[in-house]
């Protein structure tokens, strides 16, 4: 057992950080030492065959090689097939469910779209993984399935009333442990560091570490600057939309205001697949490149189709967090 009593609080806190143990609510040296000693005891009982949920990796994804059944329900894993030890950063609040159920991991949440219901069934350029469900896209039945068949460890709540910082730390830790959480992929990306393995978002695209790092930095609130920034973003989006439509449609045709935002997404999707460039990277210059390569302009009324429910589901995923993706 290490002699923790001789070390300073700062050194002990650094050791907590290196081991991935949260310091939420640990204000006294004795508490920190107790946490480190608990971790030492846990490591003594660690077996070589165990593997953390964050380290479980699915096979490399190839969208061209797929099961034609296009299932939406994830495959069910048997408890004996998956052995997951408690998360490095927290121990579960109850060890009993862990012994009975496999731990929920990101591969369990993966699915594939029904391509027979998509207007363009070609593979999506730039995806490194299958899309995943999150807590906002899960149906009641699917959510119940995950609750019944898997377990997710809970972070330890510090005793007493929590202050704002402690609440934030608790929220972040829960996001790390639960792959259904809205920001799970972002915190996973940050935890890996700039040289870590690629992290995919819920749409299956690789996250950009530097962009995610900027997202994580506290931003000063300035209402006037925020409004100006929003106005500039709207003007830029309209300008890009006009330029893309000018290239893509015959005789300067335009969709009406009710469908223009949807039409732009599908125009970009077609250009993306024609040029094999990720959807979130498509700009007016790509539309010009598309035209130079000999692709023919289209007549809007012949081209436009009302999106199916499956297409809306796909683009709901494609749009979320697009600004944080890596440019390939």
C-alpha positions in Angstrom: 0.0 0.0 0.0 1.4 3.4 -0.9 2.3 5.8 1.9 -0.3 8.5 1.1 0.0 10.3 4.4 3.4 11.7 3.4 2.0 13.3 0.2 0.4 16.7 -0.1 -3.2 17.2 -1.0 -2.2 18.6 -4.4 -0.2 15.5 -5.2 -3.0 13.2 -4.0 -5.6 15.1 -6.2 -3.3 14.7 -9.2 -3.1 10.9 -8.5 -6.9 10.8 -8.4 -7.0 12.6 -11.8 -4.5 10.2 -13.3 -6.5 7.2 -12.2 -9.7 8.7 -13.5 -11.3 8.9 -10.1 -13.6 11.9 -9.7 -12.8 14.3 -6.8 -16.4 15.6 -6.4 -17.1 16.2 -2.7 -13.6 15.2 -1.5 -12.6 18.2 0.5 -10.3 16.6 3.2 -7.0 14.7 2.8 -8.4 11.7 4.7 -11.3 11.4 2.2 -8.8 11.5 -0.8 -6.6 8.8 0.9 -9.7 6.7 1.5 -10.6 6.9 -2.2 -7.1 6.0 -3.3 -7.0 3.0 -0.9 -10.4 1.8 -2.2 -9.0 1.9 -5.7 -5.9 0.0 -4.6 -8.1 -2.7 -3.1 -10.3 -2.9 -6.2 -7.2 -3.4 -8.4 -6.2 -6.3 -6.3 -9.4 -8.1 -7.2 -9.2 -7.1 -10.9 -9.1 -10.1 -13.3 -7.2 -10.1 -16.5 -10.3 -11.1 -18.5 -12.3 -8.0 -17.5 -12.7 -5.1 -20.0 -14.2 -1.7 -19.4 -17.2 -0.6 -21.4 -15.3 2.4 -22.9 -12.7 -0.1 -24.2 -15.1 -2.3 -25.9 -14.8 -1.6 -29.7 -17.1 -2.8 -32.4 -15.6 -4.2 -35.7 -14.5 -1.6 -38.2 -17.6 -0.3 -40.0 -18.1 -0.7 -43.7 -21.4 0.7 -44.9 -21.1 -1.3 -48.2 -21.1 -4.6 -46.3 -24.4 -4.9 -44.5 -27.3 -7.2 -43.6 -30.1 -6.5 -46.1 -32.7 -6.9 -43.4 -31.8 -3.3 -42.2 -32.7 -4.0 -38.6 -33.7 -1.1 -36.3 -33.7 -3.2 -33.0 -30.2 -3.8 -31.6 -29.2 -7.5 -31.2 -29.6 -8.9 -27.7 -26.5 -9.8 -25.9 -26.4 -12.6 -23.3 -25.0 -11.8 -19.9 -22.3 -14.4 -20.2 -21.1 -13.0 -23.5 -20.1 -9.7 -22.2 -18.1 -9.1 -19.0 -17.8 -5.5 -18.1 -16.1 -4.2 -14.9 -17.2 -1.0 -13.3 -16.3 2.3 -15.0 -12.8 3.5 -14.2 -14.1 6.9 -13.0 -16.9 5.6 -10.7 -17.9 2.5 -9.0 -21.6 1.5 -9.5 -24.0 2.3 -6.7 -25.2 -1.3 -6.7 -23.1 -4.3 -7.6 -26.0 -6.7 -7.9 -27.3 -5.6 -11.3 -23.8 -5.8 -12.7 -23.6 -9.5 -11.9 -26.9 -10.2 -13.6 -26.8 -8.0 -16.7 -24.2 -6.8 -19.3 -23.2 -3.2 -19.1 -24.8 -1.0 -21.8 -22.1 0.2 -24.4 -22.2 2.3 -27.5 -22.3 -0.8 -29.9 -25.5 -1.9 -28.2 -27.2 1.3 -29.4 -26.2 1.1 -33.0 -28.7 0.5 -35.8 -29.0 1.0 -39.6 -31.5 2.8 -41.6 -34.0 1.1 -43.9 -32.5 2.1 -47.2 -35.6 1.0 -49.2 -37.3 4.0 -47.6 -34.6 6.5 -48.5 -34.7 8.6 -51.7 -31.0 7.9 -52.3 -29.9 4.5 -50.9 -26.2 5.0 -51.6 -23.7 4.8 -48.7 -23.1 8.0 -46.7 -19.6 9.3 -47.3 -17.3 9.9 -44.3 -19.1 7.7 -41.8 -16.8 5.7 -39.6 -19.5 3.9 -37.6 -23.2 3.0 -37.7 -25.7 5.6 -36.3 -26.7 5.2 -32.7 -29.8 5.9 -30.6 -29.6 8.4 -27.8 -32.1 9.2 -25.0 -33.9 11.6 -27.3 -34.4 9.2 -30.2 -35.2 6.1 -28.3 -38.8 4.9 -28.5 -40.5 4.0 -25.2 -40.3 0.3 -26.1 -36.6 0.4 -27.0 -35.8 2.4 -23.9 -37.6 -0.2 -21.8 -35.6 -2.9 -23.5 -32.3 -1.3 -22.6 -33.5 -0.7 -19.0 -34.5 -4.3 -18.6 -31.6 -6.1 -20.3 -28.6 -3.9 -19.5 -27.3 -1.9 -16.6 -25.6 1.6 -16.5 -23.5 2.4 -13.4 -24.5 5.5 -11.4 -21.9 8.0 -10.2 -21.5 8.3 -6.5 -23.4 11.4 -5.2 -21.5 13.4 -2.6 -23.2 13.6 0.8 -25.2 16.7 1.7 -26.5 19.5 -0.5 -24.6 20.0 -3.7 -23.3 23.3 -5.0 -23.4 24.3 -8.7 -19.9 23.0 -9.4 -20.7 19.6 -7.8 -23.9 19.4 -9.8 -22.1 20.1 -13.0 -19.4 17.5 -12.2 -22.1 14.9 -11.3 -23.9 15.6 -14.6 -20.6 15.2 -16.6 -19.8 12.0 -14.9 -23.2 10.5 -15.6 -22.8 11.5 -19.2 -19.5 9.6 -19.3 -21.1 6.5 -17.8 -24.3 6.4 -19.9 -23.8 5.9 -23.6 -27.4 7.2 -24.2 -26.6 10.6 -22.7 -26.6 13.6 -25.0 -22.9 14.5 -24.5 -21.5 11.0 -24.0 -19.5 11.0 -27.3 -18.1 14.5 -26.6 -16.8 13.7 -23.2 -15.4 10.4 -24.5 -13.6 12.3 -27.2 -12.1 14.8 -24.6 -11.1 11.9 -22.3 -9.1 10.3 -25.1 -7.1 13.4 -25.8 -5.8 14.8 -29.1 -3.9 11.7 -29.9 -6.6 9.2 -29.0 -8.5 6.8 -31.2 -11.3 8.3 -33.4 -14.6 9.0 -31.7 -17.9 8.8 -33.7 -20.9 10.9 -32.9 -24.5 9.6 -33.0 -24.6 10.0 -36.8 -21.5 7.9 -37.2 -19.1 10.7 -38.2 -15.7 11.3 -36.6 -15.5 14.1 -34.0 -12.8 16.8 -34.3 -10.9 17.0 -30.9 -10.1 20.7 -31.2 -13.6 21.6 -32.1 -14.9 19.6 -29.1 -12.3 21.2 -26.9 -13.5 24.7 -27.9 -17.1 23.6 -27.2 -16.1 22.5 -23.7 -14.5 25.9 -22.8 -16.6 28.2 -20.8 -17.9 31.1 -22.9 -18.7 34.6 -21.5 -22.3 35.5 -22.0 -22.9 38.6 -24.1 -26.4 39.0 -25.4 -25.6 41.6 -28.0 -22.7 39.7 -29.4 -24.7 36.5 -29.4 -27.5 38.2 -31.4 -25.0 39.6 -33.9 -23.4 36.2 -34.3 -26.8 34.6 -34.9 -27.7 37.2 -37.5 -24.3 36.6 -39.3 -24.9 32.9 -39.3 -28.4 33.2 -40.8 -27.1 35.6 -43.5 -24.3 33.2 -44.4 -26.6 30.2 -44.5 -29.0 32.0 -46.8 -26.1 33.1 -49.1 -24.7 29.5 -49.3 -28.2 28.1 -49.9 -28.8 30.6 -52.8 -25.4 29.7 -54.4 -26.0 26.0 -54.2 -29.5 26.2 -55.6 -28.2 28.4 -58.5 -25.9 25.5 -59.5 -28.2 22.6 -58.8 -31.5 23.6 -60.2 -32.4 24.5 -63.8 -33.2 28.1 -64.7 -32.7 29.4 -61.2 -35.6 27.5 -59.8 -36.2 27.7 -56.1 -38.2 25.7 -53.6 -40.7 27.8 -51.6 -39.9 28.9 -48.1 -41.9 26.1 -46.6 -39.5 23.4 -47.9 -36.3 25.3 -48.7 -34.5 24.2 -45.5 -35.4 20.5 -46.3 -34.5 20.8 -49.9 -31.1 22.3 -49.1 -30.2 19.2 -46.9 -31.2 16.8 -49.7 -29.4 18.8 -52.4 -26.2 18.6 -50.2 -26.8 14.9 -49.7 -26.9 14.2 -53.4 -23.8 16.3 -54.1 -22.1 14.6 -51.1 -22.8 11.2 -52.6 -21.9 12.2 -56.1 -18.5 13.7 -55.1 -17.9 11.2 -52.2 -17.5 14.2 -49.8 -19.0 14.1 -46.2 -22.4 15.9 -46.1 -21.4 18.4 -43.4 -18.5 19.7 -45.5 -20.6 20.5 -48.6 -20.2 24.2 -49.5 -21.0 26.3 -52.7 -17.6 25.5 -54.1 -18.5 21.8 -54.0 -21.7 22.5 -55.9 -19.5 24.2 -58.6 -17.2 21.3 -58.6 -20.2 19.0 -59.0 -21.3 21.0 -62.1 -17.8 20.9 -63.6 -17.6 17.2 -63.3 -20.6 16.9 -65.7 -23.5 16.3 -63.4 -26.7 17.7 -64.9 -28.9 20.3 -63.2 -32.4 19.1 -62.2 -35.9 20.4 -62.5 -37.1 21.1 -59.0 -40.7 19.9 -59.5 -39.5 16.6 -61.0 -36.8 16.1 -58.4 -38.6 17.0 -55.1 -40.3 14.4 -53.1 -41.8 14.8 -49.6 -39.4 13.2 -47.1 -40.3 9.8 -45.7 -40.3 9.2 -41.9 -37.0 7.3 -42.3 -35.4 10.2 -44.2 -36.5 12.6 -41.5 -35.0 10.3 -38.8 -31.7 10.1 -40.8 -31.4 13.9 -41.1 -32.4 14.5 -37.5 -29.2 12.5 -36.7 -27.1 14.1 -39.5 -27.9 17.7 -38.3 -27.1 17.1 -34.6 -23.6 18.3 -33.7 -22.5 18.7 -37.4 -20.3 21.7 -36.5 -18.1 19.5 -34.2 -17.2 16.9 -36.9 -13.7 16.4 -38.4 -13.2 17.6 -42.0 -11.8 14.7 -44.1 
